Amino acid sequence: MKFKTTAKAIRENYFKAIAIPYCEAQYLLYFKQPVAYNAGTYGWNFDLYVIDGIAITTGYRNLVGDRVDYDLVKSYEDRAAKILHRGDEDVDQQLNTLLHEFIKEGIA
């Protein structure tokens, strides 16, 4: 179950954060569950995923973290989509490896 959080809490509790606009990493994060969400006056803002101590926010507005280059996200997302649609037995493991590669490259 997700809990509600604030942008300030994320900035204070995570050394590094990555911001990805809504639906740009849906395949990369396919098997991951968000740990928290943020909402405001206009409703839901973003979800928070934590991978290897790195915060990833993905949503509509007020995202926390450094924006990752669109082309980088797109290339990893395309690779993740191919892995998912191939239907191998270890899809979750392959996506997890790809996600870790993305994080390393995204925070560099």
Buried (B, 14 or more C-beta within 10 A) or exposed (E): EEEEBEBEBBEEEBEBBBBBBBEBBBBBBBEBEBBBBBEEEEEEBBBBBBBEEBBBBBBEEBBBBEEBEEEEBEEBBEBBBEBBEEEEEEBBEBBBEBBEEBBEEBBE
